[in-house]
Each structure stands twice: as structure tokens, then as C-alpha cells.
Amino acid sequence: MSWKDRKRQLQQQVANFLDLPGDLMMDLPKVVLVGDIQVSIENHRGILVYTTEQVKVDTTLGNLEIIGIDLSLKNILPDEIMVEGRIKSISFVG
């Protein structure tokens, strides 16, 4: 097991012990999908690509890619991004 894996495992154990959400303790992205019309991403590191058909956001787990139709950014905050439109797929890409 690598140091990075051990660190993540320890962080998860501490979060569980203290009853804290993992996204706060481990700096993980929190992705909330509302139907196929809206997605909210918390704990992001910035927007990499923005078109009406693709939004790519940098996160600690890699790039989060949103594919859809008529995509638009509704909120752009330091800790949260909200994308609206007709969402077809969401995936983490390398």
C-alpha cells in the first residue's frame, strides 16, 4: 500500500471516528445531480473546459467531465460550481 493510500485510509478512519463528512476531512469533491438538469460540484479546483456541450472541472480525484446539451454555468464560487442544461453523462476522466 502506497503512502497516499495509507494517508487516505487514515483520514477516512478519523472522519468516521469524529463523525465528520468524508468530503470535508479528505478534501473530496461532492457532486450532487438533480435529475438530468442540474449538477453541483463542491471542493473543486477550477474549470478546465466550458462549452455548451462539455464542462470539465478539476478535482482532487481527477477531472470531472459533464457532457450534455445547452450547458451553462449558473454559480461559480470558490468552493462550488453549478451547471445546468440537459445532462447526458458525468464521469471522472484521467
Protein Blocks (a to p, Z undefined) as FASTA:
>chain_A
ZZklmmmmmmmmmmmmnopafklmnopacdddehjlbccdehiabdfbdcfkbccdddfk
bccddddehiacfbdcfkbccdedjdfbdcddZZ
